[in-house]
Every structure is written in C-alpha cells, then in structure tokens.
Amino acid sequence: MAWDTKIEDGIEKVYFIDEETKKETIVFDIDSKNELIKFYPREEKFFLKEIVLSGFKEVPENVIVYGTFKGGLLYFLNDRFSDKKVFHFEILRDGKSLITNTKNGLKVLLAYDDVLSMVQKLTSISYEAKIERGEEVDLSLYNTFPKYFKKSNAEKSSRNKARRLLRNLDISTIPQLKNQEAQKIVDYFIELIEKRSNKQSFFNLAKLKLDEVSIENVILKLKDYIENNAKESEWTTFLIENLFVIDSKYIYAVPEINLTLGGNRRVDFGLIDSDGYLDIFEIKRPNTKIFETQPDHGNYFWHEQAVQAIVQAEKYLYSATRKGSQLVEDLQRERGVELPFKVIRPRAFLLMGSSSQFKNVNMVDDFQVLRRSQKNIEIILYDDLLKRIQNQKGKVFLSSQESS
C-alpha cells in the first residue's frame, strides 16, 4: 500500500494512493496542536464521510490501521448505525459513551476505551477462529491418516476445543435455549458422566446438586400451595410426585384406592414401601380446624373437623385390613400395579391443618399428646410437611459439604 503525507496550515494530511490508478484519497486530517483528527473511512458505503477523534495527537494504531478499524469493527459499526440517522460520530480519548438526539439527527460519542475493548475482542475472535480451523484440519487428518500425522497435535486440538467450550458457557443464555437445545445439553451431560474415569464421584456430586435444586423447587411449590389453600386434588398430585417428602422408604403410589367391597369409600392414595407393604394417605386442607377454641378443664380437644378426619382415616385402615388380599388382587388386576405388595397392619398418614392455629404453648403441648395417642395414624400438619422437605435440603447440603 502506498501512502503520502502533506502539511497544510499546520495540519498533517494523510492520503492513500491507489497503485494502479495513482489516485490519491484523503484518509486523515491530523491536527496535533488541537488534538483533533478527522478520519475518512476507506469503505465506500460507510454511513458517514468522516469520524472525528477528539483528544488524539496521532492516529491510535492499536485501533485504526490501513485506514480502517482493526478486527473489522468498521463493518459492524456501519451495519448497526447506518439506519439510525446519525449526523455526527466521534471517538473521545477521555469521556463516556453517549448518544444525543438532536434536530439534525443522532450525535454519537463513543469512548475510546469502549472502541478498544470491541477491537480487542474482535481481533481475539478472528485469531481464535483461524486457530480453530487449523485444529479441525489436524483432527481430520489424524483420524484419516493416523500413520502420517501426529496424535499429539490431535490431542492438543481436542483439548483446545474443550477450553473453548468452557469459556463459552454463559448462564445468561439459559432462558434463550429452546427445548431441543436444552435436551442436547442434557444428553451431553449424560455422556460426560458415562465417559469419565471417575464417573461415580462425578455422578455423586452432580446428583447432590440436582437434588438440592429439585428440593428447592418442591419447597417453593409447597409454600405456594399452602398460601393459596390448594385443592385436595392438587395436593394429591403434588404428594404423589414427591413421595420422598412423606417418607423416603416409599417407592410407589396408587391414587384413589376403593376400600369397600361395594360403595364409594376411596382413600386419596396408597403408598407401597420398599419392603412391599401398603399404607394409606388421606388429605384435608390447611385450613382444617385442629382444636376447639376453648379448653375443657384446662385441656384442648379435637375440633369436629379434625375428629371427622381421624374417624375417616380409622375406617380406611379397618377396611384396608379387612379387605386384605382381595385389595391386593384388585389393584394388581384393575389398576396395573406392577409391584407385589401386602396389606398387613397398614398405617395411615393424615395431612391437615397448620400450627398457626395454636395460640399458646398449651395448644402445642396438647396437640403432641393427642397426636401420639393415635396408634396407627400419623397426623401431619402442613408446616410440618414443609419442615420435612427443608430438612431434606439440609441433608443434601451437608452431604455436598462433606464430599468436597
């Protein structure tokens, strides 16, 4: 490339000379005294004829070279600003980036540090892209002609690809992922676990984190259900989907079990534990009343709503025990229960009410006495259920701390 410099009235003028036509084209007006440079982009279709550089005595060569911005930045500036009705574009040596809307159009002030940052990133991307293309060639040649090309080059290329993968991971992109894209990441994660030499420890760490996230989601949903007094059907679905919140030993749930030989007495759902025994679960709502408001001889006693729920649970237990082996056959045949199970002295879980109803310590103590007097029924308050899940989260956190 040929360049020519002339001095006119103290201003240095830099021209580009076309070697074929010998035509001179002005590129810079450099006013060192006033630290002002007018830059005339060589791109023919640039949206402005000039860019002003304020605070510069000489052309910043780490940004501008051969009459254009490094890294192809000028192309992107043209693409992004050409439709913005810009009448003045200025790069400030000192100052902040700012766009002002005037009657003549937009006045764009771009801080030099911002320009330099963009140039450096674009230059780095261009360099890495060149290296990446070469690495892809190394991998392909080694895979095709392993006898003639070095394995070490291919391994180095693979390692560099791994580094780029990690460098490009950005959690801000998660909301933009489509389902198929997210599934591809999940598939990659599964392959990652399977192909690691220490996959068991790696799997344990991953599982602990997934469990923690899962439990946190369950806690949020449970709080929402309690606050909005969810329907019994919603609670049934929630609890079946999250069996571990009841007791980790349960591995299978059967909704709406008919416990009568005739009629319509249905428990909300049954639970089969890892030993193959059936228990039952009955759900009432969080606002179910636990105690009468006034004590009798200083002692609080069950509210009518609580009594009805407890009696109902007792009847379910009686019916389940009486029906016994026939209940097993019915569920396996009619409901497609795959697990073999037995009905021997089943227990009942009764979910109802909340401790927010207890107005004093006596209520709390009397509730514990009455609850423990139930031999085959475990009464669970909704806030008790929440504590159970939160304790599960605590165990996960403790385990993850120990493993690290």
C-alpha positions as CSV (number, residue, x, y, z in Angstrom):
1,M,0.0,0.0,0.0
2,A,1.2,3.5,-0.8
3,W,0.7,6.5,1.4
4,D,1.6,10.1,1.1
5,T,1.7,12.9,3.7
6,K,1.4,16.6,3.2
7,I,1.3,19.5,5.7
8,E,-1.2,22.3,5.1
9,D,-1.7,25.1,7.6
10,G,-0.2,23.1,10.4
11,I,-2.5,20.1,9.7
12,E,-1.0,16.8,8.6
13,K,-2.9,15.3,5.7
14,V,-2.5,11.5,5.1
15,Y,-3.5,10.2,1.7
16,F,-3.9,6.7,0.4
17,I,-2.6,6.2,-3.2
18,D,-4.1,3.5,-5.5
19,E,-1.0,1.9,-7.0
20,E,-2.9,1.1,-10.3
21,T,-4.7,4.4,-10.9
22,K,-2.3,6.6,-8.8
23,K,-5.4,8.3,-7.4
24,E,-5.0,9.9,-4.0
25,T,-7.7,9.6,-1.4
26,I,-7.7,11.6,1.8
27,V,-7.8,9.3,4.9
28,F,-6.7,11.5,7.9
29,D,-6.6,15.2,8.8
30,I,-4.3,15.3,11.9
31,D,-4.4,18.5,14.0
32,S,-1.8,17.6,16.7
33,K,-1.9,21.0,18.3
34,N,-5.6,20.8,19.0
35,E,-5.6,17.0,19.5
36,L,-8.2,16.6,16.8
37,I,-8.2,14.0,14.0
38,K,-10.7,13.7,11.2
39,F,-10.8,10.1,9.9
40,Y,-12.3,9.4,6.4
41,P,-13.2,5.7,6.3
42,R,-11.9,4.0,3.1
43,E,-15.1,1.9,2.9
44,E,-17.1,3.3,0.1
45,K,-20.5,2.6,1.6
46,F,-19.8,3.8,5.2
47,F,-22.8,5.7,6.5
48,L,-20.7,8.9,7.3
49,K,-18.0,10.5,5.3
50,E,-15.9,11.2,8.5
51,I,-15.3,10.1,12.0
52,V,-13.9,12.6,14.5
53,L,-11.3,11.5,17.0
54,S,-11.0,14.0,19.9
55,G,-8.1,14.1,22.3
56,F,-5.6,12.4,19.9
57,K,-2.3,13.9,18.7
58,E,-1.7,10.9,16.4
59,V,-3.7,8.0,15.0
60,P,-4.2,5.3,17.6
61,E,-2.7,2.4,15.7
62,N,-4.0,-0.2,18.2
63,V,-7.4,0.7,16.9
64,I,-7.0,2.0,13.3
65,V,-4.7,0.6,10.7
66,Y,-4.5,1.0,6.9
67,G,-7.4,3.4,7.0
68,T,-9.9,1.1,8.8
69,F,-10.6,-0.2,12.2
70,K,-8.9,-3.4,13.3
71,G,-10.9,-6.6,13.7
72,G,-13.5,-5.5,11.1
73,L,-15.1,-3.2,13.6
74,L,-15.9,-0.5,11.0
75,Y,-18.1,-3.0,9.2
76,F,-20.1,-3.7,12.3
77,L,-20.4,-0.1,13.2
78,N,-21.7,0.6,9.7
79,D,-24.2,-2.2,9.9
80,R,-25.5,-1.2,13.3
81,F,-25.7,2.6,12.8
82,S,-26.4,3.0,9.1
83,D,-30.2,3.2,9.7
84,K,-30.1,5.4,12.9
85,K,-29.9,8.8,11.2
86,V,-26.5,9.6,12.6
87,F,-25.1,13.0,11.6
88,H,-22.0,13.1,13.8
89,F,-19.8,10.2,15.0
90,E,-17.0,11.0,17.4
91,I,-14.5,8.9,19.4
92,L,-13.4,10.5,22.7
93,R,-9.9,9.9,24.2
94,D,-11.4,10.9,27.5
95,G,-15.0,10.7,28.3
96,K,-18.0,8.4,28.4
97,S,-20.1,6.9,25.5
98,L,-23.3,8.9,24.9
99,I,-25.9,9.2,22.2
100,T,-27.8,12.5,22.0
101,N,-30.9,13.0,19.8
102,T,-30.8,16.5,18.2
103,K,-32.9,18.2,15.5
104,N,-30.2,17.2,12.9
105,G,-30.2,13.5,14.0
106,L,-28.2,11.4,16.4
107,K,-24.9,12.6,17.8
108,V,-22.9,9.6,18.8
109,L,-20.0,9.9,21.2
110,L,-18.1,6.7,21.7
111,A,-15.4,6.4,24.4
112,Y,-12.0,5.2,23.2
113,D,-11.9,2.5,25.9
114,D,-15.1,1.0,24.5
115,V,-13.8,1.1,21.0
116,L,-10.5,-0.5,22.1
117,S,-12.4,-3.2,24.0
118,M,-14.5,-4.1,20.9
119,V,-11.4,-4.2,18.7
120,Q,-9.5,-6.4,21.1
121,K,-12.5,-8.8,21.3
122,L,-13.0,-9.0,17.6
123,T,-9.3,-9.4,17.0
124,S,-9.2,-12.2,19.5
125,I,-12.2,-13.9,17.9
126,S,-10.6,-13.7,14.5
127,Y,-7.4,-15.1,15.7
128,E,-9.1,-18.0,17.6
129,A,-11.2,-18.7,14.5
130,K,-8.1,-19.1,12.5
131,I,-6.5,-21.4,15.1
132,E,-9.8,-23.4,15.4
133,R,-9.9,-24.0,11.7
134,G,-6.3,-25.3,11.8
135,E,-7.2,-27.6,14.7
136,E,-10.1,-29.0,12.8
137,V,-7.8,-29.9,10.0
138,D,-5.3,-31.5,12.5
139,L,-8.1,-33.7,13.9
140,S,-9.5,-34.7,10.5
141,L,-6.0,-35.5,9.1
142,Y,-5.1,-37.6,12.1
143,N,-8.4,-39.5,12.0
144,T,-8.0,-40.1,8.3
145,F,-4.2,-40.7,8.1
146,P,-3.0,-41.7,11.6
147,K,0.2,-43.1,10.3
148,Y,1.3,-39.8,8.8
149,F,0.1,-37.2,11.3
150,K,0.9,-36.8,14.9
151,K,-1.6,-37.9,17.6
152,S,-0.2,-35.2,19.9
153,N,-1.5,-32.5,17.5
154,A,-4.9,-34.1,17.5
155,E,-5.0,-34.3,21.3
156,K,-3.9,-30.7,21.6
157,S,-6.7,-29.7,19.2
158,S,-9.2,-31.7,21.3
159,R,-8.0,-30.1,24.5
160,N,-8.3,-26.6,23.0
161,K,-11.9,-27.4,21.9
162,A,-12.7,-28.3,25.5
163,R,-11.2,-25.0,26.7
164,R,-13.3,-23.0,24.2
165,L,-16.4,-24.9,25.3
166,L,-15.9,-24.0,28.9
167,R,-15.0,-20.4,28.0
168,N,-18.2,-20.0,26.0
169,L,-20.5,-21.3,28.8
170,D,-22.7,-18.4,29.8
171,I,-25.7,-18.8,32.2
172,S,-27.3,-15.7,30.7
173,T,-28.1,-17.8,27.6
174,I,-30.2,-20.4,29.5
175,P,-33.5,-18.5,29.1
176,Q,-32.9,-18.4,25.3
177,L,-32.5,-22.1,24.9
178,K,-35.2,-24.0,23.0
179,N,-36.3,-27.4,24.3
180,Q,-34.3,-29.3,21.7
181,E,-31.2,-27.3,22.5
182,A,-31.6,-27.9,26.3
183,Q,-32.1,-31.6,25.6
184,K,-28.8,-31.6,23.7
185,I,-27.1,-30.2,26.7
186,V,-28.7,-32.8,28.9
187,D,-27.6,-35.6,26.5
188,Y,-24.0,-34.1,26.6
189,F,-24.2,-34.2,30.4
190,I,-25.2,-37.8,30.5
191,E,-22.4,-38.7,28.1
192,L,-20.0,-36.7,30.3
193,I,-20.9,-38.8,33.4
194,E,-20.7,-42.1,31.5
195,K,-17.3,-41.5,29.9
196,R,-15.5,-40.0,32.9
197,S,-12.9,-42.4,34.5
198,N,-14.1,-41.2,38.0
199,K,-17.7,-41.2,37.0
200,Q,-19.0,-42.4,40.3
201,S,-17.7,-39.4,42.3
202,F,-18.6,-37.1,39.5
203,F,-22.1,-38.6,39.4
204,N,-22.5,-38.2,43.2
205,L,-21.5,-34.5,43.1
206,A,-23.9,-33.9,40.1
207,K,-26.7,-35.7,41.9
208,L,-26.3,-33.8,45.1
209,K,-26.6,-30.5,43.2
210,L,-29.6,-31.7,41.2
211,D,-31.3,-32.9,44.4
212,E,-30.7,-29.6,46.0
213,V,-32.3,-27.7,43.1
214,S,-35.2,-30.2,42.9
215,I,-35.9,-29.9,46.6
216,E,-35.8,-26.1,46.4
217,N,-38.4,-26.2,43.6
218,V,-40.6,-28.5,45.8
219,I,-40.3,-26.1,48.7
220,L,-41.4,-23.1,46.6
221,K,-44.4,-25.0,45.2
222,L,-45.4,-26.3,48.6
223,K,-45.3,-22.7,50.0
224,D,-47.4,-21.5,47.1
225,Y,-50.0,-24.3,47.7
226,I,-50.2,-23.5,51.4
227,E,-50.6,-19.8,50.9
228,N,-53.3,-20.3,48.2
229,N,-55.1,-23.1,50.1
230,A,-54.8,-25.5,47.1
231,K,-57.5,-28.1,46.4
232,E,-57.2,-31.6,47.8
233,S,-56.8,-33.0,44.2
234,E,-53.8,-30.6,43.7
235,W,-52.2,-31.8,47.0
236,T,-52.7,-35.4,45.9
237,T,-50.8,-34.9,42.7
238,F,-48.1,-32.9,44.4
239,L,-47.5,-35.6,47.1
240,I,-47.6,-38.5,44.6
241,E,-44.9,-36.7,42.5
242,N,-42.8,-36.1,45.6
243,L,-43.1,-39.2,47.6
244,F,-39.8,-38.6,49.5
245,V,-41.4,-35.7,51.4
246,I,-43.6,-38.2,53.2
247,D,-41.0,-40.8,53.9
248,S,-38.0,-41.9,51.8
249,K,-38.9,-45.6,52.2
250,Y,-42.0,-45.3,49.9
251,I,-41.3,-46.2,46.3
252,Y,-44.8,-46.4,44.7
253,A,-48.1,-44.6,45.0
254,V,-51.6,-45.7,43.9
255,P,-54.2,-42.9,43.7
256,E,-57.8,-43.2,44.8
257,I,-58.0,-46.7,46.3
258,N,-61.5,-48.1,46.8
259,L,-61.5,-49.7,50.3
260,T,-65.0,-51.1,50.2
261,L,-66.4,-54.2,48.6
262,G,-69.3,-52.1,47.5
263,G,-70.0,-48.4,47.7
264,N,-67.6,-45.4,47.2
265,R,-65.2,-45.2,50.1
266,R,-61.9,-44.1,48.5
267,V,-58.7,-43.1,50.2
268,D,-56.7,-40.3,48.4
269,F,-53.9,-42.6,47.7
270,G,-52.0,-45.7,48.9
271,L,-48.2,-45.9,49.4
272,I,-46.1,-49.1,48.9
273,D,-42.8,-49.1,50.7
274,S,-39.5,-50.8,49.7
275,D,-40.5,-53.9,51.7
276,G,-43.7,-54.3,49.8
277,Y,-46.2,-53.1,52.4
278,L,-49.2,-50.8,51.8
279,D,-50.0,-47.7,53.8
280,I,-52.7,-45.1,53.1
281,F,-52.6,-41.3,52.8
282,E,-55.6,-39.0,53.4
283,I,-55.5,-35.3,52.7
284,K,-57.5,-32.5,54.2
285,R,-56.8,-28.8,53.6
286,P,-54.5,-26.5,55.5
287,N,-57.5,-24.6,57.0
288,T,-59.0,-27.7,58.6
289,K,-59.6,-26.8,62.2
290,I,-57.5,-28.8,64.7
291,F,-58.8,-27.7,68.2
292,E,-61.9,-26.2,69.7
293,T,-61.1,-22.6,70.6
294,Q,-61.9,-23.1,74.3
295,P,-60.2,-25.7,76.5
296,D,-62.2,-28.1,78.7
297,H,-60.9,-28.3,82.3
298,G,-57.7,-26.7,81.0
299,N,-57.2,-29.2,78.2
300,Y,-57.8,-28.6,74.5
301,F,-59.6,-31.2,72.5
302,W,-60.1,-32.1,68.8
303,H,-62.4,-29.8,66.7
304,E,-65.3,-31.6,65.0
305,Q,-63.5,-31.3,61.6
306,A,-60.4,-33.0,63.0
307,V,-62.5,-35.7,64.6
308,Q,-64.2,-36.4,61.3
309,A,-60.9,-36.7,59.5
310,I,-59.4,-39.0,62.2
311,V,-62.5,-41.3,62.2
312,Q,-62.5,-41.4,58.4
313,A,-58.8,-42.5,58.5
314,E,-59.6,-45.2,61.1
315,K,-62.3,-46.5,58.9
316,Y,-60.0,-46.6,55.9
317,L,-57.5,-48.7,58.0
318,Y,-60.2,-51.0,59.1
319,S,-61.5,-51.5,55.5
320,A,-58.0,-52.0,54.1
321,T,-57.1,-54.6,56.7
322,R,-60.5,-56.4,56.3
323,K,-60.2,-56.4,52.5
324,G,-56.6,-57.6,52.7
325,S,-55.5,-60.0,50.0
326,Q,-58.5,-59.1,47.8
327,L,-57.4,-55.5,47.8
328,V,-54.0,-56.6,46.5
329,E,-55.6,-58.7,43.7
330,D,-57.9,-55.9,42.7
331,L,-55.2,-53.3,42.5
332,Q,-52.8,-55.5,40.6
333,R,-55.6,-56.5,38.1
334,E,-57.6,-53.3,37.8
335,R,-55.0,-50.6,38.3
336,G,-52.0,-52.3,36.8
337,V,-49.9,-52.1,40.0
338,E,-46.6,-53.7,38.9
339,L,-45.1,-54.2,42.3
340,P,-46.0,-57.2,44.5
341,F,-47.3,-55.9,47.9
342,K,-49.0,-57.0,51.0
343,V,-51.7,-55.5,53.3
344,I,-50.6,-56.3,56.9
345,R,-51.5,-53.8,59.7
346,P,-51.3,-50.7,57.4
347,R,-50.6,-47.3,58.8
348,A,-52.4,-44.1,57.8
349,F,-51.0,-40.6,57.2
350,L,-53.4,-37.8,57.7
351,L,-52.4,-34.4,56.4
352,M,-54.4,-31.5,57.8
353,G,-54.3,-28.1,59.4
354,S,-51.4,-25.9,60.5
355,S,-49.7,-24.9,63.7
356,S,-50.6,-21.3,63.0
357,Q,-53.9,-22.3,64.7
358,F,-52.1,-22.8,68.0
359,K,-52.4,-19.6,70.0
360,N,-50.4,-20.7,73.1
361,V,-48.0,-23.3,74.4
362,N,-50.8,-25.4,75.9
363,M,-52.3,-25.9,72.5
364,V,-48.9,-27.1,71.2
365,D,-48.4,-29.5,74.1
366,D,-51.9,-30.9,73.9
367,F,-51.6,-31.4,70.2
368,Q,-48.5,-33.5,70.7
369,V,-50.3,-35.6,73.4
370,L,-53.3,-36.2,71.2
371,R,-51.2,-36.9,68.1
372,R,-49.1,-39.5,69.9
373,S,-52.2,-41.2,71.2
374,Q,-53.1,-42.3,67.7
375,K,-51.5,-45.7,67.3
376,N,-51.9,-46.3,63.6
377,I,-52.4,-42.8,62.3
378,E,-49.7,-40.2,61.9
379,I,-51.2,-36.7,61.8
380,I,-49.0,-34.3,59.8
381,L,-49.5,-30.5,59.8
382,Y,-48.8,-28.7,56.6
383,D,-46.0,-26.7,58.2
384,D,-44.6,-30.0,59.5
385,L,-44.5,-31.2,55.9
386,L,-42.7,-28.0,54.9
387,K,-40.1,-28.6,57.7
388,R,-39.6,-32.2,56.4
389,I,-38.7,-31.0,53.0
390,Q,-36.4,-28.3,54.3
391,N,-34.6,-30.9,56.4
392,Q,-34.2,-32.9,53.3
393,K,-32.5,-29.9,51.7
394,G,-30.3,-29.6,54.8
395,K,-29.1,-33.2,54.4
396,V,-28.3,-32.6,50.8
397,F,-26.3,-29.5,51.6
398,L,-24.4,-31.3,54.4
399,S,-23.6,-34.3,52.2
400,S,-22.2,-31.9,49.5
401,Q,-20.1,-30.2,52.0
402,E,-18.6,-33.5,53.3
403,S,-17.9,-34.7,49.7
404,S,-15.9,-31.6,48.9
